[in-house]
Amino acid sequence: MKRPTLSIGIPLCLLFLCIVIIPGSAGDAIRSQSAESLHNYRGSIGNIPIGLTLVSDRLITDLSEFTGKVTGTYFYVKWLKDIDIRGTVDDERNFVFYEYDKAGNITGSFKGRFSKPGNEELIGTWFRPDGTGGQPFHLAQESITSRVKGKGRYFDSGVEDDEAFEKIVQQFRKAVIIGNKQVVADLINYPIGVTIAGKKRALTGRADVIANYDRIFSHSCVEAIRGSVPHNMFANIDGVMFDNGVIWFGADGKVIAINCN
């Protein structure tokens, strides 16, 4: 089962299309759901990798419309824990975002600007709460996804608990990296289609995966999975994917597509 890698903005376009063409009560039900868009970025503060999400209270694909008050989260790839951010964007696309701990105390700030309309980047300097310790940051837009307000990031994929879901995904990633074939095989939904030596095959159970493991999870495949970040991932009605689309997950956290070859 091969899932295509979708480009930025497609999930929103599909959602707009559904809202326009669905008639009657179904269309009314969709319109009654209050949707918001998540603008997802990846980059670094200094040399420390981070991810960041800005939340719009409406569906927009162009951040030139993204002015006024802004909310969101960011995380350090090493820790995979969200930190709340709130701030403002002015009409010249300059911004100040403050980060907050669980007690509501400011723990740092991002001051910078948006650049490259159509290929959004966030560029500026991160500071400690007292304004010292400035570190440059640079983030590039990775994707835009949508969700119903009040629901989890992976709601469209049928996931009920984002944290529990990500723990299963992280378990799979770790098992692939260390080569634990049994755990990897346990975390796959069967049957599943794979490409082995240029030929498509349907694997029907754990034994098939273990017998063909090294041909499925090649060195390049393992490295692609190692480079993926199992937190705040792209999601749509088809499932949830690692950064590069090499692996897709179903609502139960198990693998539903392997696109290694």
Phi and psi restraints in degrees (value plus and minus 20) as a CYANA .aco file:
   2 LYS   PHI    -120.0   -80.0
   2 LYS   PSI     106.3   146.3
   3 ARG   PHI    -121.4   -81.4
   3 ARG   PSI     108.7   148.7
   4 PRO   PHI     -92.3   -52.3
   4 PRO   PSI     127.4   167.4
   5 THR   PHI    -101.8   -61.8
   5 THR   PSI     100.6   140.6
   6 LEU   PHI    -110.2   -70.2
   6 LEU   PSI     125.2   165.2
   7 SER   PHI    -104.5   -64.5
   7 SER   PSI     145.3   185.3
   8 ILE   PHI     -77.8   -37.8
   8 ILE   PSI     111.2   151.2
   9 GLY   PHI      76.7   116.7
   9 GLY   PSI     -39.8     0.2
  10 ILE   PHI     -82.3   -42.3
  10 ILE   PSI     -63.9   -23.9
  11 PRO   PHI     -76.9   -36.9
  11 PRO   PSI     -57.3   -17.3
  12 LEU   PHI     -89.0   -49.0
  12 LEU   PSI     -60.7   -20.7
  13 CYS   PHI     -81.2   -41.2
  13 CYS   PSI     -62.8   -22.8
  14 LEU   PHI     -83.4   -43.4
  14 LEU   PSI     -59.0   -19.0
  15 LEU   PHI     -85.0   -45.0
  15 LEU   PSI     -63.9   -23.9
  16 PHE   PHI     -79.4   -39.4
  16 PHE   PSI     -61.7   -21.7
  17 LEU   PHI     -82.1   -42.1
  17 LEU   PSI     -64.0   -24.0
  18 CYS   PHI     -81.7   -41.7
  18 CYS   PSI     -60.7   -20.7
  19 ILE   PHI     -84.2   -44.2
  19 ILE   PSI     -55.2   -15.2
  20 VAL   PHI     -95.8   -55.8
  20 VAL   PSI     -61.2   -21.2
  21 ILE   PHI    -118.4   -78.4
  21 ILE   PSI     -33.5     6.5
  22 ILE   PHI    -100.4   -60.4
  22 ILE   PSI      99.8   139.8
  23 PRO   PHI    -108.6   -68.6
  23 PRO   PSI     149.6   189.6
  24 GLY   PHI      45.3    85.3
  24 GLY   PSI    -168.8  -128.8
  25 SER   PHI     -85.7   -45.7
  25 SER   PSI     -54.9   -14.9
  26 ALA   PHI     -82.4   -42.4
  26 ALA   PSI     -64.7   -24.7
  27 GLY   PHI     -83.4   -43.4
  27 GLY   PSI     -59.9   -19.9
  28 ASP   PHI     -83.1   -43.1
  28 ASP   PSI     -57.2   -17.2
  29 ALA   PHI     -85.3   -45.3
  29 ALA   PSI     -61.6   -21.6
  30 ILE   PHI     -85.4   -45.4
  30 ILE   PSI     -64.2   -24.2
  31 ARG   PHI     -84.7   -44.7
  31 ARG   PSI     -47.3    -7.3
  32 SER   PHI     -95.1   -55.1
  32 SER   PSI     -39.0     1.0
  33 GLN   PHI     -98.0   -58.0
  33 GLN   PSI     107.5   147.5
  34 SER   PHI    -104.3   -64.3
  34 SER   PSI      91.5   131.5
  35 ALA   PHI    -120.9   -80.9
  35 ALA   PSI     136.0   176.0
  36 GLU   PHI    -159.7  -119.7
  36 GLU   PSI     139.8   179.8
  37 SER   PHI    -132.0   -92.0
  37 SER   PSI     123.5   163.5
  38 LEU   PHI    -130.0   -90.0
  38 LEU   PSI     100.3   140.3
  39 HIS   PHI    -122.5   -82.5
  39 HIS   PSI      91.1   131.1
  40 ASN   PHI    -124.4   -84.4
  40 ASN   PSI     112.0   152.0
  41 TYR   PHI    -146.9  -106.9
  41 TYR   PSI     134.1   174.1
  42 ARG   PHI    -156.3  -116.3
  42 ARG   PSI     119.8   159.8
  43 GLY   PHI     158.4   198.4
  43 GLY   PSI    -158.4  -118.4
  44 SER   PHI    -175.6  -135.6
  44 SER   PSI     135.6   175.6
  45 ILE   PHI    -126.4   -86.4
  45 ILE   PSI      95.4   135.4
  46 GLY   PHI      41.9    81.9
  46 GLY   PSI    -141.8  -101.8
  47 ASN   PHI    -129.9   -89.9
  47 ASN   PSI      -1.4    38.6
  48 ILE   PHI    -120.2   -80.2
  48 ILE   PSI      97.4   137.4
  49 PRO   PHI     -86.4   -46.4
  49 PRO   PSI     116.6   156.6
  50 ILE   PHI    -159.3  -119.3
  50 ILE   PSI     144.8   184.8
  51 GLY   PHI    -145.1  -105.1
  51 GLY   PSI     131.4   171.4
  52 LEU   PHI    -164.7  -124.7
  52 LEU   PSI     120.8   160.8
  53 THR   PHI    -147.4  -107.4
  53 THR   PSI     107.6   147.6
  54 LEU   PHI    -123.8   -83.8
  54 LEU   PSI     118.8   158.8
  55 VAL   PHI    -130.3   -90.3
  55 VAL   PSI     105.5   145.5
  56 SER   PHI    -121.9   -81.9
  56 SER   PSI     118.1   158.1
  57 ASP   PHI    -100.0   -60.0
  57 ASP   PSI      -9.5    30.5
  58 ARG   PHI    -166.4  -126.4
  58 ARG   PSI     148.4   188.4
  59 LEU   PHI    -104.2   -64.2
  59 LEU   PSI      88.8   128.8
  60 ILE   PHI    -153.8  -113.8
  60 ILE   PSI     128.6   168.6
  61 THR   PHI    -132.0   -92.0
  61 THR   PSI     -30.6     9.4
  62 ASP   PHI    -139.1   -99.1
  62 ASP   PSI      96.0   136.0
  63 LEU   PHI     -93.7   -53.7
  63 LEU   PSI     -21.2    18.8
  64 SER   PHI     -85.9   -45.9
  64 SER   PSI     -39.4     0.6
  65 GLU   PHI    -106.8   -66.8
  65 GLU   PSI     -24.7    15.3
  66 PHE   PHI    -110.8   -70.8
  66 PHE   PSI      59.6    99.6
  67 THR   PHI    -145.7  -105.7
  67 THR   PSI     145.8   185.8
  68 GLY   PHI      68.2   108.2
  68 GLY   PSI    -168.5  -128.5
  69 LYS   PHI     -94.6   -54.6
  69 LYS   PSI     120.7   160.7
  70 VAL   PHI    -153.8  -113.8
  70 VAL   PSI     121.1   161.1
  71 THR   PHI    -144.7  -104.7
  71 THR   PSI     145.7   185.7
  72 GLY   PHI     149.9   189.9
  72 GLY   PSI    -182.1  -142.1
  73 THR   PHI    -165.8  -125.8
  73 THR   PSI     140.5   180.5
  74 TYR   PHI    -162.1  -122.1
  74 TYR   PSI     144.6   184.6
  75 PHE   PHI    -168.3  -128.3
  75 PHE   PSI     132.7   172.7
  76 TYR   PHI    -108.4   -68.4
  76 TYR   PSI     110.3   150.3
  77 VAL   PHI     -77.4   -37.4
  77 VAL   PSI     -51.7   -11.7
  78 LYS   PHI     -84.9   -44.9
  78 LYS   PSI     -52.6   -12.6
  79 TRP   PHI    -128.6   -88.6
  79 TRP   PSI     -47.6    -7.6
  80 LEU   PHI      38.3    78.3
  80 LEU   PSI      17.2    57.2
  81 LYS   PHI    -139.3   -99.3
  81 LYS   PSI     108.8   148.8
  82 ASP   PHI     -93.6   -53.6
  82 ASP   PSI     119.7   159.7
  83 ILE   PHI    -139.0   -99.0
  83 ILE   PSI     107.2   147.2
  84 ASP   PHI     -87.8   -47.8
  84 ASP   PSI     120.7   160.7
  85 ILE   PHI    -151.4  -111.4
  85 ILE   PSI     124.2   164.2
  86 ARG   PHI    -163.6  -123.6
  86 ARG   PSI     126.8   166.8
  87 GLY   PHI     158.9   198.9
  87 GLY   PSI    -175.5  -135.5
  88 THR   PHI    -159.3  -119.3
  88 THR   PSI     134.3   174.3
  89 VAL   PHI    -144.6  -104.6
  89 VAL   PSI     109.1   149.1
  90 ASP   PHI    -111.1   -71.1
  90 ASP   PSI     158.9   198.9
  91 ASP   PHI     -87.4   -47.4
  91 ASP   PSI     -38.1     1.9
  92 GLU   PHI    -111.8   -71.8
  92 GLU   PSI     -13.9    26.1
  93 ARG   PHI      50.6    90.6
  93 ARG   PSI       3.9    43.9
  94 ASN   PHI    -107.1   -67.1
  94 ASN   PSI     128.2   168.2
  95 PHE   PHI    -160.0  -120.0
  95 PHE   PSI     137.2   177.2
  96 VAL   PHI    -154.0  -114.0
  96 VAL   PSI      98.9   138.9
  97 PHE   PHI    -136.6   -96.6
  97 PHE   PSI     108.7   148.7
  98 TYR   PHI    -122.1   -82.1
  98 TYR   PSI     120.5   160.5
  99 GLU   PHI    -121.0   -81.0
  99 GLU   PSI     127.8   167.8
 100 TYR   PHI    -151.4  -111.4
 100 TYR   PSI     124.6   164.6
 101 ASP   PHI    -105.8   -65.8
 101 ASP   PSI    -198.0  -158.0
 102 LYS   PHI     -85.5   -45.5
 102 LYS   PSI     -42.8    -2.8
 103 ALA   PHI    -107.7   -67.7
 103 ALA   PSI     -21.9    18.1
 104 GLY   PHI      69.3   109.3
 104 GLY   PSI      -8.8    31.2
 105 ASN   PHI    -106.2   -66.2
 105 ASN   PSI     121.3   161.3
 106 ILE   PHI     -92.2   -52.2
 106 ILE   PSI     107.9   147.9
 107 THR   PHI    -135.7   -95.7
 107 THR   PSI     -19.7    20.3
 108 GLY   PHI     147.8   187.8
 108 GLY   PSI     156.2   196.2
 109 SER   PHI    -169.8  -129.8
 109 SER   PSI     128.9   168.9
 110 PHE   PHI    -130.2   -90.2
 110 PHE   PSI     102.3   142.3
 111 LYS   PHI    -144.0  -104.0
 111 LYS   PSI     103.6   143.6
 112 GLY   PHI    -196.3  -156.3
 112 GLY   PSI    -170.3  -130.3
 113 ARG   PHI    -170.3  -130.3
 113 ARG   PSI     138.2   178.2
 114 PHE   PHI    -102.9   -62.9
 114 PHE   PSI     129.0   169.0
 115 SER   PHI    -159.9  -119.9
 115 SER   PSI     150.9   190.9
 116 LYS   PHI      31.1    71.1
 116 LYS   PSI      52.6    92.6
 117 PRO   PHI     -73.6   -33.6
 117 PRO   PSI     115.8   155.8
 118 GLY   PHI      71.9   111.9
 118 GLY   PSI     -39.3     0.7
 119 ASN   PHI    -162.5  -122.5
 119 ASN   PSI      49.5    89.5
 120 GLU   PHI     -82.2   -42.2
 120 GLU   PSI     115.8   155.8
 121 GLU   PHI    -153.2  -113.2
 121 GLU   PSI     129.3   169.3
 122 LEU   PHI    -133.1   -93.1
 122 LEU   PSI     102.4   142.4
 123 ILE   PHI    -150.4  -110.4
 123 ILE   PSI     114.3   154.3
 124 GLY   PHI     151.5   191.5
 124 GLY   PSI    -170.1  -130.1
 125 THR   PHI    -151.7  -111.7
 125 THR   PSI     115.1   155.1
 126 TRP   PHI    -115.1   -75.1
 126 TRP   PSI     117.4   157.4
 127 PHE   PHI    -145.7  -105.7
 127 PHE   PSI     135.1   175.1
 128 ARG   PHI     -90.1   -50.1
 128 ARG   PSI     148.6   188.6
 129 PRO   PHI     -77.0   -37.0
 129 PRO   PSI     -50.7   -10.7
 130 ASP   PHI    -109.0   -69.0
 130 ASP   PSI     -13.7    26.3
 131 GLY   PHI      67.9   107.9
 131 GLY   PSI     -18.6    21.4
 132 THR   PHI    -116.1   -76.1
 132 THR   PSI     158.5   198.5
 133 GLY   PHI      47.3    87.3
 133 GLY   PSI      13.0    53.0
 134 GLY   PHI     -77.4   -37.4
 134 GLY   PSI     110.9   150.9
 135 GLN   PHI    -150.5  -110.5
 135 GLN   PSI     112.2   152.2
 136 PRO   PHI     -87.9   -47.9
 136 PRO   PSI     123.9   163.9
 137 PHE   PHI    -147.0  -107.0
 137 PHE   PSI     131.9   171.9
 138 HIS   PHI    -167.9  -127.9
 138 HIS   PSI     102.6   142.6
 139 LEU   PHI    -151.6  -111.6
 139 LEU   PSI     118.2   158.2
 140 ALA   PHI    -131.1   -91.1
 140 ALA   PSI     122.8   162.8
 141 GLN   PHI     -86.7   -46.7
 141 GLN   PSI     111.2   151.2
 142 GLU   PHI    -122.2   -82.2
 142 GLU   PSI     -60.9   -20.9
 143 SER   PHI    -186.4  -146.4
 143 SER   PSI     146.2   186.2
 144 ILE   PHI    -146.5  -106.5
 144 ILE   PSI     106.5   146.5
 145 THR   PHI    -147.9  -107.9
 145 THR   PSI     145.1   185.1
 146 SER   PHI    -142.8  -102.8
 146 SER   PSI     139.1   179.1
 147 ARG   PHI    -176.5  -136.5
 147 ARG   PSI     143.0   183.0
 148 VAL   PHI     -98.8   -58.8
 148 VAL   PSI     113.7   153.7
 149 LYS   PHI     -75.4   -35.4
 149 LYS   PSI     116.9   156.9
 150 GLY   PHI      68.6   108.6
 150 GLY   PSI     -27.1    12.9
 151 LYS   PHI    -122.5   -82.5
 151 LYS   PSI     147.1   187.1
 152 GLY   PHI     -93.9   -53.9
 152 GLY   PSI     147.7   187.7
 153 ARG   PHI     -79.4   -39.4
 153 ARG   PSI     -53.7   -13.7
 154 TYR   PHI    -122.8   -82.8
 154 TYR   PSI       0.2    40.2
 155 PHE   PHI     -78.1   -38.1
 155 PHE   PSI     -62.0   -22.0
 156 ASP   PHI     -82.5   -42.5
 156 ASP   PSI     -41.8    -1.8
 157 SER   PHI    -111.0   -71.0
 157 SER   PSI     -18.1    21.9
 158 GLY   PHI      69.5   109.5
 158 GLY   PSI     -11.4    28.6
 159 VAL   PHI    -102.0   -62.0
 159 VAL   PSI     111.4   151.4
 160 GLU   PHI    -115.2   -75.2
 160 GLU   PSI     -48.9    -8.9
 161 ASP   PHI    -152.3  -112.3
 161 ASP   PSI      82.9   122.9
 162 ASP   PHI     -80.1   -40.1
 162 ASP   PSI     -62.9   -22.9
 163 GLU   PHI     -84.8   -44.8
 163 GLU   PSI     -65.6   -25.6
 164 ALA   PHI     -85.2   -45.2
 164 ALA   PSI     -58.7   -18.7
 165 PHE   PHI     -80.8   -40.8
 165 PHE   PSI     -68.2   -28.2
 166 GLU   PHI     -84.9   -44.9
 166 GLU   PSI     -50.8   -10.8
 167 LYS   PHI     -83.5   -43.5
 167 LYS   PSI     -57.0   -17.0
 168 ILE   PHI     -89.3   -49.3
 168 ILE   PSI     -63.1   -23.1
 169 VAL   PHI     -81.1   -41.1
 169 VAL   PSI     -62.3   -22.3
 170 GLN   PHI     -85.7   -45.7
 170 GLN   PSI     -54.5   -14.5
 171 GLN   PHI     -84.8   -44.8
 171 GLN   PSI     -62.6   -22.6
 172 PHE   PHI     -82.8   -42.8
 172 PHE   PSI     -68.0   -28.0
 173 ARG   PHI     -77.5   -37.5
 173 ARG   PSI     -66.8   -26.8
 174 LYS   PHI     -81.3   -41.3
 174 LYS   PSI     -61.8   -21.8
 175 ALA   PHI     -83.6   -43.6
 175 ALA   PSI     -58.9   -18.9
 176 VAL   PHI     -85.2   -45.2
 176 VAL   PSI     -64.4   -24.4
 177 ILE   PHI     -82.6   -42.6
 177 ILE   PSI     -59.9   -19.9
 178 ILE   PHI    -111.8   -71.8
 178 ILE   PSI     -23.9    16.1
 179 GLY   PHI      58.3    98.3
 179 GLY   PSI      11.1    51.1
 180 ASN   PHI    -104.0   -64.0
 180 ASN   PSI      70.8   110.8
 181 LYS   PHI     -81.7   -41.7
 181 LYS   PSI     -58.3   -18.3
 182 GLN   PHI     -85.3   -45.3
 182 GLN   PSI     -65.4   -25.4
 183 VAL   PHI     -86.2   -46.2
 183 VAL   PSI     -62.8   -22.8
 184 VAL   PHI     -77.3   -37.3
 184 VAL   PSI     -67.6   -27.6
 185 ALA   PHI     -82.6   -42.6
 185 ALA   PSI     -54.3   -14.3
 186 ASP   PHI     -88.9   -48.9
 186 ASP   PSI     -44.3    -4.3
 187 LEU   PHI    -122.1   -82.1
 187 LEU   PSI       8.9    48.9
 188 ILE   PHI    -140.5  -100.5
 188 ILE   PSI     117.5   157.5
 189 ASN   PHI    -106.9   -66.9
 189 ASN   PSI     111.7   151.7
 190 TYR   PHI    -132.2   -92.2
 190 TYR   PSI     132.7   172.7
 191 PRO   PHI     -92.4   -52.4
 191 PRO   PSI     137.3   177.3
 192 ILE   PHI    -158.1  -118.1
 192 ILE   PSI     120.0   160.0
 193 GLY   PHI    -110.4   -70.4
 193 GLY   PSI     116.9   156.9
 194 VAL   PHI    -157.4  -117.4
 194 VAL   PSI     146.0   186.0
 195 THR   PHI    -132.9   -92.9
 195 THR   PSI     102.3   142.3
 196 ILE   PHI    -145.1  -105.1
 196 ILE   PSI     101.8   141.8
 197 ALA   PHI      33.3    73.3
 197 ALA   PSI      19.7    59.7
 198 GLY   PHI      60.6   100.6
 198 GLY   PSI     -18.4    21.6
 199 LYS   PHI    -137.3   -97.3
 199 LYS   PSI     119.1   159.1
 200 LYS   PHI    -100.8   -60.8
 200 LYS   PSI     116.3   156.3
 201 ARG   PHI    -156.3  -116.3
 201 ARG   PSI     131.1   171.1
 202 ALA   PHI    -125.4   -85.4
 202 ALA   PSI     100.5   140.5
 203 LEU   PHI    -116.7   -76.7
 203 LEU   PSI     111.4   151.4
 204 THR   PHI    -123.1   -83.1
 204 THR   PSI     -28.2    11.8
 205 GLY   PHI    -192.2  -152.2
 205 GLY   PSI    -198.6  -158.6
 206 ARG   PHI     -76.6   -36.6
 206 ARG   PSI     -61.1   -21.1
 207 ALA   PHI     -80.9   -40.9
 207 ALA   PSI     -57.5   -17.5
 208 ASP   PHI     -83.8   -43.8
 208 ASP   PSI     -62.4   -22.4
 209 VAL   PHI     -86.1   -46.1
 209 VAL   PSI     -67.2   -27.2
 210 ILE   PHI     -83.0   -43.0
 210 ILE   PSI     -60.5   -20.5
 211 ALA   PHI     -86.4   -46.4
 211 ALA   PSI     -49.5    -9.5
 212 ASN   PHI    -133.2   -93.2
 212 ASN   PSI      -3.1    36.9
 213 TYR   PHI     -74.0   -34.0
 213 TYR   PSI     -71.7   -31.7
 214 ASP   PHI     -87.3   -47.3
 214 ASP   PSI     -44.8    -4.8
 215 ARG   PHI    -103.3   -63.3
 215 ARG   PSI     -44.8    -4.8
 216 ILE   PHI    -101.4   -61.4
 216 ILE   PSI     -72.4   -32.4
 217 PHE   PHI    -120.0   -80.0
 217 PHE   PSI      53.8    93.8
 218 SER   PHI     -88.1   -48.1
 218 SER   PSI     153.2   193.2
 219 HIS   PHI     -77.4   -37.4
 219 HIS   PSI     -65.5   -25.5
 220 SER   PHI     -85.1   -45.1
 220 SER   PSI     -54.8   -14.8
 221 CYS   PHI     -87.5   -47.5
 221 CYS   PSI     -65.1   -25.1
 222 VAL   PHI     -81.8   -41.8
 222 VAL   PSI     -60.9   -20.9
 223 GLU   PHI     -87.0   -47.0
 223 GLU   PSI     -56.5   -16.5
 224 ALA   PHI     -84.3   -44.3
 224 ALA   PSI     -60.5   -20.5
 225 ILE   PHI     -90.1   -50.1
 225 ILE   PSI     -58.8   -18.8
 226 ARG   PHI     -79.9   -39.9
 226 ARG   PSI     -57.5   -17.5
 227 GLY   PHI     -99.7   -59.7
 227 GLY   PSI     -27.0    13.0
 228 SER   PHI    -101.9   -61.9
 228 SER   PSI     131.6   171.6
 229 VAL   PHI    -129.4   -89.4
 229 VAL   PSI      93.2   133.2
 230 PRO   PHI    -103.3   -63.3
 230 PRO   PSI      32.9    72.9
 231 HIS   PHI    -175.7  -135.7
 231 HIS   PSI     119.5   159.5
 232 ASN   PHI      29.1    69.1
 232 ASN   PSI      34.1    74.1
 233 MET   PHI    -104.8   -64.8
 233 MET   PSI     145.9   185.9
 234 PHE   PHI     -88.8   -48.8
 234 PHE   PSI     119.0   159.0
 235 ALA   PHI    -163.5  -123.5
 235 ALA   PSI     124.9   164.9
 236 ASN   PHI    -169.7  -129.7
 236 ASN   PSI    -187.0  -147.0
 237 ILE   PHI     -87.8   -47.8
 237 ILE   PSI     -37.6     2.4
 238 ASP   PHI     -99.4   -59.4
 238 ASP   PSI     -46.5    -6.5
 239 GLY   PHI     130.1   170.1
 239 GLY   PSI    -182.3  -142.3
 240 VAL   PHI    -141.1  -101.1
 240 VAL   PSI     117.5   157.5
 241 MET   PHI    -144.8  -104.8
 241 MET   PSI     132.4   172.4
 242 PHE   PHI     -85.6   -45.6
 242 PHE   PSI     144.7   184.7
 243 ASP   PHI     -63.2   -23.2
 243 ASP   PSI     -67.2   -27.2
 244 ASN   PHI    -119.4   -79.4
 244 ASN   PSI     -15.2    24.8
 245 GLY   PHI      57.7    97.7
 245 GLY   PSI     -11.7    28.3
 246 VAL   PHI     -88.5   -48.5
 246 VAL   PSI     -49.6    -9.6
 247 ILE   PHI    -153.5  -113.5
 247 ILE   PSI     115.9   155.9
 248 TRP   PHI    -137.3   -97.3
 248 TRP   PSI     124.4   164.4
 249 PHE   PHI    -139.5   -99.5
 249 PHE   PSI     125.3   165.3
 250 GLY   PHI    -106.9   -66.9
 250 GLY   PSI    -199.3  -159.3
 251 ALA   PHI     -82.7   -42.7
 251 ALA   PSI     -43.9    -3.9
 252 ASP   PHI    -107.3   -67.3
 252 ASP   PSI     -17.7    22.3
 253 GLY   PHI      68.7   108.7
 253 GLY   PSI     -25.5    14.5
 254 LYS   PHI    -107.1   -67.1
 254 LYS   PSI     136.8   176.8
 255 VAL   PHI     -91.4   -51.4
 255 VAL   PSI     111.1   151.1
 256 ILE   PHI    -135.9   -95.9
 256 ILE   PSI     -30.4     9.6
 257 ALA   PHI    -174.3  -134.3
 257 ALA   PSI     118.3   158.3
 258 ILE   PHI    -144.7  -104.7
 258 ILE   PSI      96.4   136.4
 259 ASN   PHI    -137.5   -97.5
 259 ASN   PSI      31.6    71.6
 260 CYS   PHI    -100.5   -60.5
 260 CYS   PSI     -45.3    -5.3
